[in-house]
Amino acid sequence: MDPEAAVAPEAHHVEDGADTVRAAARDRLRAAVVDVAPVFGFTVSFGLTHHLAVALVLAFAAGAGVSVYRIVRREPVWRALAVLGLVCVQSLLAAQTGDATNFFLPTLMVHCVTATANAVMLLLGRPLMGVVIGLITKEGTGWRRCRVRRRAYAKGTLVILTGSLVMLAIQLPLFLSGQAVGLGFVDSIAPLVLALDVLLGWRVYRRAVAEHHCGTDNHRTNGHIEDHLNDLTNDCVNDRMSTETSPSLERILP
């Protein structure tokens, strides 16, 4: 069997997966720009008025606007309600404590959990970037059989983890010192920064993979089994085409 013919379907599958991931990343980048509306509205209004109630009303109105926008675009209902639900939780925390910085506590916790999950999965040898992309492309965990792709996903995940840690290093001091306005502006750009960080991680992964295809890697690394079988097949065919073929080999060959 021609190795090039064997690799071609795999290469086509990888390219299709790359297109799927790029489309998902662009969609996430666009969503990040829209989703910051409630946080931005809360931050600007609180910075100008210093009235928590006014800021919460504007944040809720912005959240409702984002939900309507998603419904008009015929996006899944859960995505439309997720933003509004998050704003409700943020508003409830801020209203009950009377502290504007608690409005940003849920998103800060999400960033902490995401960074921790990235670090733990990286230490376990299952880079979270590979797990997520495997779900997006419906490949599952097949990428773990390829040493090159495992390392590439680890590099991409390390880029994403670094970006998350940098953002947390900025957000946590602002939260602990009670600087709601500063935290709000950082939180407003955080989704955009993290989305760009994911795109950068994807570029690092693609550069690390380069022209490698899993089919060729498996052909070299799986104990040279396929090479050995091909050699045996070629030897049998050559013997059969030679001048004399033994009776025992005649019975074996088709």
Secondary structure, DSSP 8 states (H G I E B T S, - for coil): --HHHHHHHHHHHHHHHHHHHHHHHHHHHHHHHHHTHHHHHHHHHHHHH--HHHHHHHHHHHHHHHHHHHHHTT--HHHHHHHHHHHHHHHHHHHHHT-GGGGGHHHHHHHHHHHHHHHHHHHTT--HHHHHHHHHTT-TTGGGG-HHHHHHHHHHHHHHHHHHHHHHHHHHHHHHTT-HHHHHHHHHHHHHHHHHHHHHHHHHHHHHHTT--HHHHHHHHSTTHHHHHHHHHHHHHHHHHSS---HHHHHH--
